[in-house]
Amino acid sequence: MENTGRYDADYLSKCIGSDWIDMNAFSINPNTVVVDRDQTALIKLLEKQGLDVIPIKLRHSKMMGGGFHCVTLDIRRTGTLERYFD
């Protein structure tokens, strides 16, 4: 976990999210993942594994208790259903 010092005590006292919420990620496809832009070590690790990383700031994930995966909706896709994790 990186950059945990960016939150002040008053903000943290009102948060319901885990200390690890900023590690939350959302896979767009087998090669592309969205992650918190402040998690530079995670970004480097994912890129080293050949993934395309989209770093974005989700401002209130810690306050609301939901990261990228939790606040996204299903999208309509064309083609056939594929399983990526068998």
C-alpha positions in Angstrom: 0.0 0.0 0.0 1.4 3.4 -1.0 0.5 7.0 -0.2 -1.6 6.2 2.9 -0.4 9.4 4.5 -2.5 11.6 2.1 -5.6 11.3 4.3 -6.0 13.4 7.4 -7.3 12.1 10.7 -10.7 13.8 10.4 -11.3 12.2 7.0 -10.2 8.8 8.2 -12.5 8.9 11.2 -15.5 9.1 8.8 -14.4 6.4 6.4 -16.0 3.0 6.1 -13.6 1.6 3.5 -10.8 -0.8 4.3 -7.2 0.4 4.5 -6.6 -1.7 1.4 -9.4 -0.2 -0.7 -6.9 1.6 -3.0 -5.6 -1.7 -4.2 -9.0 -2.4 -5.8 -8.8 -2.9 -9.5 -11.1 -3.3 -12.4 -10.3 -5.4 -15.5 -11.7 -4.0 -18.7 -10.5 -6.9 -20.8 -7.7 -9.6 -20.4 -5.0 -7.0 -21.1 -6.3 -3.8 -19.6 -6.9 -2.9 -15.9 -7.9 0.3 -14.1 -6.1 1.0 -10.8 -5.7 3.9 -8.4 -3.1 6.3 -9.8 -1.4 6.6 -6.3 -0.5 2.9 -6.3 2.7 3.3 -8.4 4.3 0.0 -7.3 1.1 -1.9 -8.3 1.1 -0.1 -11.6 4.7 -1.1 -12.3 4.0 -4.7 -11.3 1.0 -5.0 -13.6 2.9 -3.4 -16.5 5.8 -5.7 -15.9 3.3 -8.6 -16.4 2.4 -7.1 -19.8 -0.9 -5.5 -18.8 -2.0 -2.1 -20.0 -2.8 0.0 -16.9 -5.2 3.0 -16.8 -4.3 4.9 -13.6 -7.3 6.9 -12.4 -8.1 8.7 -9.2 -11.3 7.6 -7.5 -11.6 10.4 -4.9 -13.9 8.9 -2.3 -13.4 5.1 -2.4 -12.1 5.0 1.1 -15.0 7.1 2.4 -17.7 5.1 0.6 -16.1 1.7 0.9 -16.0 0.9 -2.8 -13.2 0.9 -5.3 -13.3 0.7 -9.1 -14.7 -2.8 -9.3 -17.4 -2.0 -6.8 -18.7 1.2 -8.5 -18.9 -0.1 -12.1 -21.8 -1.6 -13.9 -21.9 -4.4 -16.4 -21.5 -3.2 -19.9 -23.0 -4.6 -23.1 -20.4 -6.6 -25.1 -20.6 -8.1 -28.6 -19.3 -11.5 -29.4 -19.4 -14.7 -27.4 -19.1 -15.2 -23.7 -15.5 -15.9 -22.7 -14.0 -17.2 -19.5 -10.6 -15.7 -18.7 -9.8 -17.4 -15.4 -10.2 -21.1 -16.0 
